[in-house]
Amino acid sequence: MESSAALRGLVLLGLLSVLCHGQISQDVSSEDFPVERSEPAADRDLIEALETLLSRMNNRVSTEKRGSIPLCGMGDRCAMKFGPRIGKLCDCERGANCNSYLLKCI
């Protein structure tokens, strides 16, 4: 009984290995797809069009920040309380923070 089950298993394993061995790997290489080279004139036209587009975009975008907040010194008043909200008067210098209780740079 065990020999027939083992024999069936070996036959199935052999059949499976024959079927799998017959398959070819489908590796894709760069040789399968030739690369088309575009003409240099077309590249120049594209570069010129991109440069004009970028110059138009730079003219529209301003470099200044809207609502830029000035810097305060140490101990200066940096905020003002408006009811439940606190509004900024200025930003504290590097290394200092605006204390929300005192409303001063410390």
N, C-alpha and C positions, 0 to 999 in steps of 0.2 A: 504494500500500500504506500509506504513512504517512498519507495523507489519510483513509482509512477508519478507521484506529486513532484518529486525532485526532477524527474525527466521532463515533465511538462514545464516546470520553471526554467530549466536550462534551454528548452526549445524556444520558449517565449523570449528569454533573454537574448539568445542568439539571433532570433528574428528581429528583435528591436535594435540590436547593434548593427545588423546588416542594413536596416532601413535608415538608421541615423548616419551611418558611414557614407551612404550614397548621396547625402545632401551636400551641396557645395556652399561654402561660405559666401555671402553676398557683400563682401567688403567694397566700399565705394572709394575709388582713388581719384586724384585730381586729373589723371590722364583720361578718365571717362568723359569729363566735361571740359572741352577746350575753352580757354579764357579769351574773350574777344577784347582786343585793344581798341580803345576809342581814339579818335584823331586828336592831335594836339590843338587844332583850331577849335574843336568843340569844347575842349577843356578850358581854353582861354575865354571863350564866350561865357561859359558857366561861371568862371571865376569873376569876370567883369560884372555879370548880373548879380552875383552874391555881394560884391563890394558896393554896388549902388544901393542894394537893399539894406545893407548894414549902415551905410551913411545916412539913409533916410530914417532908419530906426534910431540912430544916435542923435539926430536932430530933434526927434520927438521926445526922447527921454531926457529929463533934466538931471543934472548931477547933484543938485542941491537937495538936502533932506527937508521934507516938509515938517514944520513945527519943531525944529531943532531946539533942544533945551540947553541953556548955557551951564557952565560948570560953577559950582559954589566952593568956597574954601571951608576949612575945618571950623566948626562952630557957627557957620552961617545958617540962616533959616532956609530949609530946602523944600518944605511942603507947607500947605495951608489946609486946615480942616474946614470942609463945607458940609456941615451936618454929619451924616454917617459916612461921607466919602472924604478922601484925602487927595488933594490935587498937588501936582509937582510944580514947584517954582523953578528949581534947577537940579542938576545932577551933582552928587558929591564927587570930589576928586578921587583918584585911584587910591584904594586902601581905606576909604571911609564909606560909611553907610548912613543912610537917612533914618534916624530914629523915629519910629511912628508915634511915640509918646511925647517926646520933646519937640519933634518936628525940626530937628537940627542935625547937621552933619557931625557925626562922632566917629 
